[in-house]
Amino acid sequence: MTALLERHSRSIWLAVLLLALGGMLAARSMPVSLFPHIDYPRVVVAIEAGDRDAAQMAAEISRPVEVALRSVPGVTRVRSTTSRGTADVALNFAWGEDMVSATLATQGALATLLPDLPVGTRFDVRRSDPTIFPVLGIALTSPSLDQQALRQLAELKIRPALTAVQGVAAVDVLGGTPRELAVDVDPARLRTFGLSITDVADALTKSNAIRGAGRIEDRHRLYLVLVQNTPTSAADLLTTPIRAATGNGAALVTLRQVATVRPAAEPAYVRIASDGRSAVLINIRQALSGDTVAIVRAVDARLRALGLPATVTVTPFYDQSELVTGAANAVRDAILLGAILAGLVLFLFLRSGRLMLITGLMLPAVLAGTCLLLYPLGLSFNMMTLGGMAAAVGLVVDDAVVMLEHIMRRMQEGVAPDVESRLEAAAEMGRPLVGSTLATIVVFLPLSFISGVSGGFFKALAITIVTALTLSLLFSRFVIPLIAARWLRQSDAEAAEKADRFMHRLERGYVRAGNRFFGRPGLAAAIMGGMFLIAGTLSWYQLPSGFMPVMDEGGFVLDYTARPGASLADTDRLVQQVEAIVSATPEVASYSRRLGVQLGGGLTEADEGDFFVRLKDGSRRPIDAVMADIRQQVEAKVPGLQVELVQLMEDLIGDLTAVPQPIEVKLFGDDSATLETSAGRVGKALANIPGVVEIVDGLRVTGDAISVKIDHGLAAQQGLEPDQIASQIEALVGGSVATHIRFGEQLVAVRVRGAQDLRSRANQIANLPLTAPDGHGVRLGSIAQVGIDGGQKQLTREDLAPFIAVTARLEGRDLGSAMQAVQAKVGGLHLPGSVRVDYGGLYAEQQKSFADMAMVFAAALLLSALLLTYLFENLAWTVSAIATVLLAAGAVLLGLWITGTELNISGLMGLTMVVGMVTELVIFYLAEIEGGATATLAALREAGSKRLRPILMSALIAILTLSPLALGLSRGAGLQQPLATAIIFGLIAAVPLVLLFLPALLLCWPATRTKA
């Protein structure tokens, strides 16, 4: 191998150069996003069917849709929420399902069912993926332009420009309702001519037509014959003829005689504002393969080039690229700082500038090569791939240090004076180096078999680390020996001798500890192992647990709900009080608010909406403190409003998986009254649990309804049928769009509607004037009973079974202990036997992820045991090594508890990585025992003395490279903080465990011989 390495040195150098250059080019081409691409197995169907009762909606539409969609291949759960005229049906599939095919199958099932549903039913099918939330949100405000003008500006000028930006999936416009022409009908004049309001609408519909009548070829030209009757203005509409039948005979009147036409806005029960002013919001959504940072930059450039009116102010209210850039910078800084600290450790132990430079050159080359290999795999720069690079820095440097330290030790011993002998010294480390690298790589293999959020997130991290470690192994085995053999001098070995004074003190301390420890190895191992075991066990029972790591995103969502059925104006007044609280908070930079619609879409009533609050950069209170402060102020000052505060990414992941709330108690039962009573009891019980806040008892009432019950006998006497009555009421109250007029590229609706003074009060509905087919007038109250039905409830079902979900969030408490308290409280209520209780929310996803990560941890231990047995063919060594690893895992739990870090999926990933990293140290230690030698006390002491320096260096380098992430000093670092903390404490414990506990445990076995 040495001769081969020497003979192909030039090709190796060229390969390194090409790898580094290719990696630099790949890094410039890789997209940048917040999270890795994950196919979330969820499809949501939004259904609209006009204005109708929730119970009627559920019976006629929601239930048939649920039944049809339950048969879609791969569906594991169907969940629906039905309100007045709208419904959301969410389908959950198994993780790993082809979601493109699943979406198409869902659309096909709905298309088959649509003819059997009531006329006018519409549905929209969308996959649940991160593109449902915008990567950039901007607000348009102006002191001179009204909302309709801002809407037109957004629709006609801004949206086309931004849609063309590469990587943009869609541009959504909220606020500033579209303009239309209102035809206000005079009922008295209608009665004079014997007309109904539906006659007016029908006439307008028929008067606007363009029809092709064929083609004519004449004199070498081909003509298209068009029959046109298209009004182009309000004046044209007023001349529209309406044929009326009256008792005096046929008469022809025009629209001018029975109605007026005026510019108006489309009726909408939505309010949009930004920083206290009415606004139009534009949400830019990213394609799955888009580059977040590039999209935001391109959008900014397009907006500057558009030449918008000077009075229009463009304010970003949400910018995901800030979080992405902050997270990327945090990881970049951690890599740079970690590399510098690793270099200092190297200099401390070996006092060689050349060794520092060799390591410093290897690290960027390996990371560049990693980018080159990640690029064809379709990965992006995101928080997981960048976190993987940061975690790999210590491991990459460690490989280089192990090789360089061994070569330097041989040089100090005088057996490697020339190039050939140094290459031979490097060859001696070949087997241990491969084994130690494999020890870290194999722990990631089980990740390929898990699904869910943990699998989707950490597969990207695992691929990054495995790629970096594979390249690191190749560099350490083939590139570094070539550099060291030619560039190192005897003066470097002499410089290392200067550091020996420091090492001699460490060695003397190690010898003294060994004398005490190895005198009675069984007792010492039992005491040390017992201490770690007890500490780990106690920590396990005290350790707080969560799901996703919490990080400061620089902004949050405030969802609010007013009392059921509150008018838009009343809710708006309450929300303005919340605006005052938000504006007065010193950490707030800007905000936007929506009423009647939400940032991520979905079923929204007119009495609910949300804020997105953007915080200032720089020094400020933690985001949790700001959120808690605003929540407490709203609860104290705005009692008519119920609020939920959550960071956007946490809310996003919750929405993509199932339910965004951490706590969800699902109550199933057939008796609605029993369910409602039970839900109320559960909600009150949860309110008594410390740390459980924002409790929603699931009894969502959408508001009251004005009920018109037609008396068929009286209606028949007047010559009216129920459908005719309903059509006239609809036109008088809500209005009906009769036709559209084209103005340039826009189609403007023409809405026929009764005058405002006919429908401004609920008690006026009974006095609505109707027209019978023979032309005589009829008062609605004379043929129907008009009353108010209170409490129109939302209806929820899961897998066709009615249920009510009681949800809550947490403040200052971990998910694990909170759920234990919730389950104890609910169990103590002794709910009726007909009510079945189940638990969902993020807790359900946490349980699945924890089960998956436990399997990964167990598989990592078994694979490590297999690798150790293969390398040394000694079961006693394998058992001792695995015991050492498990005690280090106990130290991880202790470290997480001491630092107050939750045990979440990031911490569990760090715990799993500790298995590989501690096994790596064990392999280096055991590899020092000469093949065939007996594991005697002398042999174990000699191995410890020889491996003391590299083990200390490896542990220190890994600890220092991860310390910037563990401290979480920068925005966006929170996602990797538990992982880094777990690894640091595992390695701190690994040093004494490998150097003292492991040899003491080996001494307790009968004398064995290695076959390595």
C-alpha positions, 0 to 999 in steps of 0.5 A, a space after each residue: 500500500 505504501 508503494 502504491 500510495 507513493 506511485 499514485 501521489 500525483 493522481 491523488 493530488 489532482 483528485 483532491 484539487 478537482 474535488 475541492 473545486 467541484 465542491 466550491 462550484 456545487 456550494 454556489 449552486 445548492 439552494 438554501 432553505 430552512 428545513 430539508 424537503 420532507 413529503 408530509 403524508 397529508 392531503 387537505 380538501 377544502 369544500 365550499 357549498 354556499 351558505 347552508 346550515 352546518 348540520 345540513 352541510 355535514 349530511 349532504 356533503 361532508 359525510 359522503 365526501 369522507 366515505 368516498 375519500 376513506 377508500 382512497 388507497 393508502 389513507 390511514 385516517 380521515 378527519 373533518 371539520 364542518 361549518 356553515 357552507 364550508 368544510 375541511 377534510 384532512 386525509 393522513 397517509 402512511 409515511 413514505 407514500 407517494 404523495 403526488 399519486 395520493 393527491 391525484 387519487 384524492 382528486 379522482 375520488 372527488 371528481 367521481 362523487 361531484 355529480 351526486 353532491 348539491 349543485 354549486 359544490 366546489 372543492 380544492 385539494 392541496 398537499 400539506 407541505 411547507 409551501 402553504 406558508 409564505 417565505 416572504 410576506 409584504 404589506 401595501 399601504 397608502 395614504 391616498 389610494 383606497 383598498 380597491 386601488 391597492 388590490 388592483 395594483 397588487 393583482 395587475 402589476 405586482 403579482 405578474 412580476 413576482 410570479 416570474 421569479 424563479 422558485 416562486 410557486 404562487 403569489 397570494 393577495 389578501 385584502 382590498 376586495 375586488 371592485 364590482 358594479 352594484 345594481 341596487 333594485 327598487 322593490 316598489 318600482 319592481 312591483 309597479 311593473 310586475 317584476 321580481 329581482 330574479 327577472 332583473 338578474 336573468 335579463 342582465 345575464 342574457 344581455 351579455 353574450 358573445 357568440 361565434 356564428 360561423 366563418 365566411 371566406 371572401 376575396 382571399 380573406 377568412 372572416 369570423 362572424 361574431 354576434 356581440 351584445 356586451 355592455 362595456 360600462 354602467 351606462 350600457 347596463 342601464 339601457 338593458 331591456 327587461 321584458 315584464 308581464 303585468 295585468 295590463 299586458 306586456 310592457 318593456 322597461 329598461 334597467 334604468 327604470 327599476 334600479 341604479 348602478 354604482 361602483 362598489 366592492 365585492 362583499 367580504 367579511 375580512 379585515 386586513 391591516 399592517 402596523 395599524 393601517 388598512 393594507 393589502 398583503 402579498 404572500 410569496 410562496 416557495 416551490 419545493 425546490 426553491 432557494 429561499 434566500 435567492 427568492 427574497 433577493 429577486 423579489 426585492 429587486 423586482 419590487 424596486 424595479 416596478 416603479 410603484 406609486 410614490 404614495 405606496 409603502 411596501 413593508 415586509 411583515 415576514 421574511 423567512 430568509 432572515 431566519 435561514 440566513 441567521 441559522 446558516 450564519 450561526 452554523 458557519 460561525 460555529 464551524 469557523 470557531 470550532 476549527 480555530 479552537 481545534 487548531 489551538 488544541 492541536 498546537 497545545 499538544 503538538 506545538 507544530 504550526 505545520 500540523 495546524 496548517 495541514 489540518 486547516 487545509 484538510 477541513 475546507 477540502 473535506 467540506 467542499 467535497 461534501 457539498 459536491 456529493 450532496 448536490 446530485 442527491 438533491 439536498 439543499 443548505 438547510 438547518 440539518 445539512 449545515 448542522 451535520 457539517 458543524 457536527 462533522 467538523 470535530 470528527 473530520 479534524 479528529 481523523 486528521 489529528 489521529 493520523 498526524 499524532 501517530 506519525 509524530 509519535 513515530 518520529 519522536 521515537 526515531 523510527 520514522 526519519 524519512 518519507 518511506 518510514 512515515 508512510 509506513 507509520 501511517 499504514 499502521 493506523 489504517 485499520 484502527 482509522 477505518 474501524 473508528 470511522 465505521 463506528 460513527 458511520 454505522 450508527 446512522 444506518 438505522 435512520 434509513 428505516 424510520 419515518 415521521 418528522 424525526 426520520 425526515 429531518 435527521 436523514 439529511 443530517 445523517 447523509 451529510 455526516 456520513 459523506 463528510 466522514 467517508 471523505 475524511 477517512 480517505 483524506 486521512 488515510 491517503 492525502 495526509 500521509 503524503 503531505 506529512 511524509 514530505 513536509 514534516 521535519 525533525 524540528 516538528 518532532 523536537 517542538 512536540 517534545 516541548 509539549 511533553 512537559 505538559 503531557 508528562 503532568 497529565 500522564 503522571 496524573 493518569 498513572 496515579 489514578 490508575 494505581 488507585 483504580 486498578 488496585 481493586 479493578 472490580 470494586 473501582 469499576 462497580 463504584 464508577 459504573 454505579 455512579 454513572 448508572 444512578 446518575 443516568 437513571 435519576 436524570 431519566 426520571 427528572 429530565 423534561 421532554 419535548 418534541 422539536 427543539 425550540 429556537 428563536 425565530 424572530 417572530 410569532 403568530 397570534 391566533 385569536 377567536 372572538 365570542 361565537 357569532 360576533 359581528 365583524 365590526 365588534 371583533 375588529 374593535 377587540 382586535 384593535 385593542 390587541 393591536 395597541 398592546 402589540 404596538 406598545 411592546 418595545 421588541 416588536 418591529 412590525 406586524 400584520 393582522 388578518 380577520 376572517 382569514 388566516 396566514 396559512 389558509 384553511 377554514 376560518 370564520 368571520 370572528 377569528 383571524 391571526 397576527 404575525 408579529 415580527 420582532 427586532 433584531 439585536 439585544 432584546 428579551 427572549 421570544 418566549 418572554 415577549 409572547 408570554 407578556 403579550 398573552 397575559 396583557 391580552 387576557 387581562 385587557 381584552 376579555 372577549 378574545 381568546 388567543 393562542 401564541 406560537 412560533 411559525 415553524 412550530 405551528 407549520 410542522 404541527 399543521 403539516 403533521 396533524 394538529 399544531 397544539 402540543 396537547 389534544 384530548 380527543 373525546 369520541 361518542 355518539 351522544 352529542 350532548 354527553 360529548 359537549 358536557 365531557 369536553 367542558 369538564 375536560 377543559 376546566 380540568 386542564 385549566 387547573 394544571 400549572 403551565 397549561 395555557 390557551 385551552 380550547 374546549 372544542 365547543 366551537 360555535 360559529 354563530 346564529 342563523 336567521 331561519 326562514 321556514 316556508 309554509 307550503 300551503 300559504 306559498 302555493 296560494 300565492 303561486 310561489 314555489 320554495 325554490 323561487 322564494 329562496 332565489 329572491 331572498 338570496 338576491 335581495 340579501 346576499 345579491 347574485 352575480 348576474 354577469 361580468 363586464 371586461 375592463 382591460 384584463 379584468 372582469 368586473 362582476 355585476 351584482 344584483 341586490 336589494 337596497 341596503 335599507 331592506 336588509 340592515 336589520 335582522 327583523 327586516 327579513 320578514 318584511 322583504 318584498 317578493 314577487 309572484 309569477 303573476 306580478 303581484 307582491 307578497 311580503 315574506 312574513 306572510 308565507 313564512 315564519 322567520 326566527 333566529 336559531 342560536 348556536 350553529 356549531 362546528 361539527 368534527 369527525 374522525 374516521 366518520 366518528 363524531 368527536 370533540 378535541 380539547 386542545 392546549 399549549 404550554 408555557 414554562 413546562 415540558 410536554 412529557 410532564 404536562 401530558 402525565 398531568 393531563 392524563 391523570 386529570 382526565 382519568 380522575 374525571 371518570 367520564 361516562 362509559 360511552 365517551 372514548 378518550 384518545 390523545 393526539 396533537 404533537 404529543 402523538 407525533 412525539 411518541 412515534 418519534 421517540 419510539 423510532 429513535 429508541 429503535 435507532 439507538 438500540 440498532 446503533 448499539 448492536 451494530 457497534 457491538 458487531 463492528 467491535 467483535 469483527 475488529 477484535 474477535 473478543 466477546 469480553 471486549 465487546 461486552 465491556 465496550 458496550 457497557 462503557 458506551 451505555 454509561 456514557 449515555 447515562 452521562 448524556 442524560 445527566 448533562 441534559 438535566 443539569 443544563 435544563 435541556 429538554 430530551 427531544 428528537 435532537 437530543 436523542 439524535 445526539 445520544 445516538 451519535 455518542 454511541 458511535 463517538 465513544 465506540 471510536 475512542 474505544 477502538 483507538 484504545 483497544 487497537 494499541 494492544 498488540 495483536 496476540 497480546 494478553 489484556 494484562 494490567 501492563 498491556 492495558 496501562 501501556 495502551 492507556 499511556 500511548 492513547 492518552 494524548 490522542 483520546 484527550 485531543 479527540 475529545 477536546 476537539 469535538 467538545 470545542 467544535 460543538 460548544 458554539 452550537 451548544 451555547 446557542 448564542 445566535 439566532 437559529 442555533 436552537 435546533 442543534 443545541 440539544 444535539 451538541 449538548 448531548 455529544 459534549 457531555 457524552 465525550 466528557 464522560 467518555 475520557 475517564 470511562 475509556 481510560 479507567 473504567 474500560 481497562 478495569 472492567 477488562 481486568 475483571 474478565 478471565 485472561 483472554 487473547 485477541 485474535 486481531 
